[in-house]
Amino acid sequence: MADLTGKNVAVIATHGFEDSELSSPVEAVKEAGATVTVLSTETGAPIEGKNGTKVDVDAATADADPAKFDALILPGGTGNADKIRMDADAVSFVKAHVEAGKPVGVICHGAWILTDADVLKGRTLTSYPSLQTDLRNAGATWVDEEVRTDNGLVSSRTPDDLPAFNAKIVEEFAEGTH
């Protein structure tokens, strides 16, 4: 397994995230040695997944500096993804992170924010199938695969893909900037 010691990984999420799509990738990168910071639209209370998992928020997206992070995880959950893409600070963070060539792991509905950040032109990725039209309209090529990597952008479809997704994000996060 790749070593992520010394790597700082951001997770952007809010209420309604898909529990396993946040907890499983976070566990995988922590096991590989990364430090994880959970960013959300607001601080002061834990965010809650759609199945009841509570996660402490470390900082607000408005206060987060993308330059301080080596990699980014964007979990799914329809409600979570829809709220996060409406947060201008989260969108700006994602745009700056992707434009800096830093690796991103995105699963399921998490890819929605990539459309708002306008970072998909010429990229190939997968997602929950209902997002394919939005992703194509944003300039991406959508594929139906368990995990897809495109120049540091790692994407998967559903919680069923988590084993392959987790292995690939650890590998890509260890490789670093593209």
C-alpha positions in Angstrom: 0.0 0.0 0.0 1.2 3.5 -0.8 2.3 5.7 2.0 0.5 9.0 2.6 2.5 10.1 5.7 2.8 13.9 5.6 -0.1 14.3 3.1 -3.0 16.6 4.1 -6.4 15.4 2.6 -9.5 17.6 2.6 -13.0 16.2 2.6 -15.9 18.5 1.6 -19.3 17.4 2.8 -22.4 18.6 4.6 -25.6 17.0 6.0 -27.0 14.2 3.9 -23.7 12.7 2.8 -23.7 9.0 1.8 -22.2 7.6 5.1 -19.9 4.9 3.6 -18.7 7.2 0.8 -17.3 9.5 3.5 -16.2 7.1 6.2 -14.6 4.4 4.0 -12.3 6.6 1.9 -11.4 8.6 5.0 -10.4 5.4 6.8 -8.4 4.2 3.8 -6.3 7.4 3.6 -5.8 7.6 7.4 -4.6 4.0 7.4 -2.1 5.0 4.7 -0.8 7.8 7.0 -2.7 10.9 5.8 -4.1 13.7 8.0 -7.7 14.4 7.1 -9.6 17.7 7.5 -13.4 17.8 7.1 -14.6 21.0 5.6 -18.3 22.0 5.5 -20.5 24.9 4.8 -20.7 25.7 8.5 -19.0 24.7 11.7 -20.0 24.3 15.3 -21.8 21.0 15.1 -21.2 17.6 13.5 -22.6 16.9 10.1 -24.9 13.9 9.8 -25.0 11.3 7.0 -28.3 10.1 5.5 -27.9 6.9 7.5 -27.0 8.6 10.8 -23.2 8.7 10.9 -22.0 11.9 12.6 -18.7 13.5 11.6 -17.0 16.5 13.2 -16.3 19.5 11.0 -12.8 20.8 11.3 -13.3 24.1 9.3 -15.7 26.0 7.1 -15.1 26.0 3.4 -15.0 29.8 3.6 -11.9 29.6 5.8 -10.1 26.8 4.0 -7.0 27.4 1.9 -6.7 24.8 -1.0 -3.0 25.4 -1.1 -2.7 23.7 2.3 -4.1 20.4 1.0 -2.4 17.7 -1.1 -5.6 15.9 -2.1 -9.4 16.1 -1.9 -12.3 13.7 -1.3 -15.8 14.5 -2.5 -18.3 12.0 -1.2 -21.8 11.5 -2.6 -25.3 11.6 -1.2 -27.8 13.5 -3.3 -28.7 16.1 -0.6 -25.1 16.6 0.4 -23.9 17.0 -3.2 -26.7 19.5 -4.1 -26.0 21.6 -1.0 -22.2 21.7 -1.5 -22.4 22.8 -5.1 -24.5 25.8 -4.0 -21.7 26.9 -1.6 -19.6 29.4 -3.5 -16.6 28.8 -1.2 -16.7 25.1 -1.7 -16.9 25.6 -5.5 -13.9 28.0 -5.4 -11.9 25.5 -3.3 -12.6 22.7 -5.7 -11.7 24.8 -8.7 -8.4 26.0 -7.2 -7.5 22.4 -6.1 -8.2 20.9 -9.5 -6.5 23.7 -11.4 -3.4 23.2 -9.3 -3.2 19.6 -10.6 -3.8 18.0 -7.2 -5.6 14.7 -7.0 -9.3 14.4 -6.3 -11.4 11.4 -5.3 -15.0 11.8 -6.2 -17.8 9.2 -5.8 -21.4 9.0 -6.8 -23.2 12.4 -6.7 -20.1 14.1 -5.4 -19.2 14.9 -9.0 -21.9 17.5 -9.2 -19.6 20.2 -7.7 -17.1 19.6 -10.5 -19.7 20.9 -13.0 -20.1 24.1 -10.9 -16.4 24.5 -10.6 -16.1 24.2 -14.4 -13.2 21.8 -14.3 -14.5 18.9 -16.5 -13.8 20.0 -20.0 -11.8 17.2 -21.7 -11.9 14.9 -18.6 -13.2 11.3 -18.4 -15.0 10.2 -15.3 -17.8 8.0 -13.9 -20.5 8.8 -11.3 -23.9 7.7 -10.3 -25.6 7.2 -13.6 -28.2 10.0 -13.2 -25.3 12.6 -13.3 -24.1 11.6 -16.8 -26.0 14.2 -18.7 -24.8 17.0 -16.3 -21.2 15.8 -16.6 -21.4 15.6 -20.4 -22.9 19.0 -20.6 -20.0 20.3 -18.5 -17.6 18.9 -21.1 -16.7 15.5 -19.7 -16.8 12.1 -21.2 -18.9 9.9 -18.9 -18.1 6.2 -18.6 -19.9 3.4 -16.7 -16.9 1.8 -14.8 -16.2 0.7 -11.2 -13.3 3.2 -11.0 -11.9 5.6 -13.5 -8.7 7.7 -13.2 -8.0 10.7 -15.4 -4.8 12.6 -14.6 -5.3 12.5 -10.9 -9.2 12.6 -11.0 -10.4 9.3 -9.5 -14.1 8.6 -9.8 -16.5 5.8 -8.9 -20.2 5.2 -9.1 -21.7 3.9 -5.9 -20.8 2.4 -2.4 -20.4 -1.0 -4.2 -17.2 0.5 -5.8 -15.6 1.6 -2.6 -12.9 -1.1 -2.4 -11.6 -0.2 -5.9 -12.1 3.5 -5.3 -10.2 3.5 -2.0 -7.3 1.6 -3.4 -7.0 4.0 -6.3 -7.3 7.2 -4.3 -4.5 6.1 -2.0 -2.3 5.3 -5.0 -3.1 8.6 -6.7 -2.8 10.7 -3.6 0.6 9.2 -3.0 1.7 10.2 -6.5 0.6 13.8 -5.8 0.3 16.7 -8.2 -0.2 16.0 -11.9 
